[in-house]
Amino acid sequence: DTLDDDQLIFRGIVDHQNPDANVTLEAAIANIHEIQRIEHERSQRVEAEIAALQNRLIAITNNIASLQTCLQATRNEFALVLINIFFLI
């Protein structure tokens, strides 16, 4: 049973006051470690979601650029149609 520095310090303090409190203290430390693990997993999920959203934003930006190119091409074609109509009249 290896203890990290925090546990050794707390155990040393608690041992002199109330040996039964070690169980509660160790449970509290275990809870803190579990909370840290859960928070780490959450932060990884959030980072993955942010990366996915950034990729979606890039795709949307690329689609907008493509639509702008198509719109400009359509405008150019429409202008040519108008010019042809003008010369036919």
Secondary structure as the mmCIF struct_conf table of DSSP 4:
data_model
#
loop_
_struct_conf.conf_type_id
_struct_conf.id
_struct_conf.beg_label_comp_id
_struct_conf.beg_label_asym_id
_struct_conf.beg_label_seq_id
_struct_conf.end_label_comp_id
_struct_conf.end_label_asym_id
_struct_conf.end_label_seq_id
HELX_RH_AL_P HELX_RH_AL_P1 ASP A 5 GLN A 17
TURN_TY1_P TURN_TY1_P1 PRO A 19 ASP A 20
HELX_RH_AL_P HELX_RH_AL_P2 ALA A 21 LEU A 88
#
